[in-house]
Amino acid sequence: MPQALKASLPRRLLRAAAAVAALIMVCAGVLTAAGLYAAAPAADVAVVLGNTVAPDGKPSPRLAARLDRAYDCYAASQCRILFVSGGVDPAGHDEAAVMRDYLLARGVPADRVVADSQGNDSWATARHASAYLREHGYASATAITQYFHVPRTMLALKRHGVRDVGGASPRFFEARDLYSIFRELPAIAWYAIRPL
């Protein structure tokens, strides 16, 4: 290999790495903006994704923020049904049951809250929520989760056949969001091509 070519190779690799890093940063910015500014029009069903339950059996602050956002949606008559979905954590807490109980305690009527305890991940939640919508003749949904997770959840609902999908997030921010934003990039790419 000629000496001049050897000398320019590190520079080209550095430029390529910088271009990849810039592309990742742009994608992270677009994802963040899409989640923060997602439209949340009136919908038949608000699909609320589960999250951590505290050792005392109460929703974590992050999960409580999602539930408060869902409550606001219901109280403003922006959604008729609150579909809460989550799995059972290693300590035995049923996220969906905890979410349902939280909303009932806030005054949402029991017949307006549907609990899905098999929503072990976002894909399963989207599959179960879309089946519920079809079975009950509903056509629209609003995904309620953290802002960085809204685009992937909306995509999953659309991929499972929900025609009209909006998104909403609580105004809740943590330092770990930075990690979560970058984690979402490969996850949303996978959801775009994942077989149904």
N, C-alpha and C positions, 0 to 999 in steps of 0.2 A: 504494500500500500504506500503510495507517495506520501512524503512527509507533510506536505501542505494539506492533504486530505485527512491525515491523522490529526493534525492540529485543529482542523475545523469541526471534526466530529463531536468533541465535547460541547462546542458552542451550539451546534445544531441540536444536540440532545437537551441542552439547557433551554433553548428556545422552545422545543417541543414540550418539555415539562411545564414551562411557564404558560404555554398556550392551553394545555390540558387543565392546569390549575385555574386559569382565567375562565375557561368554559364551565368548570365545576362551580365556581363562584357565581357566574351568571345564572346557571341553572338553579342554584340554591336561592338566589334573589328572586327569580321568577316564581319558584315554588312558594316561598314565603309570602310574596305579594298576592299570589293566587289564593292562598289560604286566608290571609288577613282581609282581603277585599272580595271574597266570594259573595255572590248574591244570595240572599236568604228570603225569597218570596214566600208568600203563604203556601203551605203544603198540607197534604192530607196527613202525613206521618213525619214526625221528627225521629230520626234514627240516632240514638245516643250510644256512643261506644263506651264500653267499660274501661276501667283502669284500676289502679291499686286501691285495695281496701285496707284500712289501718288495722293493727292488731286488735283494737277494741271493737272491730266490726263496723266502724263508721267509714264513710267515703273519705279518701285522702283529699287534701285541699284541691288537687288537680281534678279529681273526679267530681267533687262537690261543685266546682266551678262549671263543669260541663252540665251538671244537673240543674244548676241555677239558670244557666242559659236556656236549657230546655223548658224550665218552668216559665221563664219570661216569654218564650215562644207560645206556650199554651195560654198563659194569662192574657196575652195580646191577641188571642184568637188567630194566631198565625199558623197553628197546626192543631189538628183534632186529636191525634193519638200520639202518645210518647212511647216509642218502641225502644226499650232499654236492653242492651245486649252485652253480655260478658261471660266469662268462664268461671270455673271454681278454682280458686287459688290453692297453693299447697297447704295452707292452714285450714282449708275447708270453707272459706268464705265464698258464698255464691254472689258474684258481683252484681248480676241482674236483680237478685232479690234485695240486696242492699240498696241498689239504685231505686227500685220500685218503692221500697219502704221510705226512702228519703223524700221522694216526690209525694207519696201519700201523706206524709207528715206535713208537707207544705200545703196540703189542701187539694191536690189534684185528685179527682174522683177515681176510684179503683177501676172503673170500666174504661178509663182513658189511658191506662198504663198497661202495656204488654211487656212481659219479661221473657227474654230469651236467654236461658242459662247455658246454651250450647255455642255461644259466640266466642269461641276460643281465640279467634283472631279476626282481623278486619274482613277477610275474604268470607269467612263463615258468617259473620254478622250480615254482610251484604246479601249472601245467599238466603239466609233465613228471613231477612227483612223483605227482600223482593218477593219471596214466596208468600209472606203475610199480606203484602200489598195486593198481589194477584188474587189471593183467596177472598179478600174483602172488597174487591172492586176499586181499590185506590190506585192512583196513577202518579202521584207526586210525593217526593220525600225531601227533607232537609237533613243533611248529615251534620251532626253536632259532635265535635271532637276538638282537639287542640289545632290551632291554625295550620301548623305544618303538616298535619295529618288529614286535613279536610280534602285536598285535591285527590289523594289516593282513595279515600273513602267514597268520594263522589264518583270516581272512575269505576270502582268496584260495583257500586250500585247500578251504574249505567251498563256495565258489562253483564250484569245479571238481569237486565231487562227493564229497569225502572226508567220510564220515559223522561220525566221531568225531575231533575235533581238540583237542589241548591245546597249551600253549605253555610254553616255558622260556627263561630268559636267563641269561647269566653275570653274576656280580657284578662288572661292569666299567663304570666311569663315566668320562666325559671332559667337559671344558668344552663341546665342540661338541655335546653331547647336547641342550643348550637349544635350539639352532637346529634340530636334528633332530626334536625333539618337535613344534615348531610346523610344520615341513615335513610331518610325517605327517598333520596334520589335513585338508588338501585331498586328500592322496593316499588316505587311507582313504575319504573321501567318494566319490572317483572309483572306487575298487575296489568300492564298494557298488552302483554303477550301471553299471559298465563292461560292455559286451557280451562274451559269451563267444566 
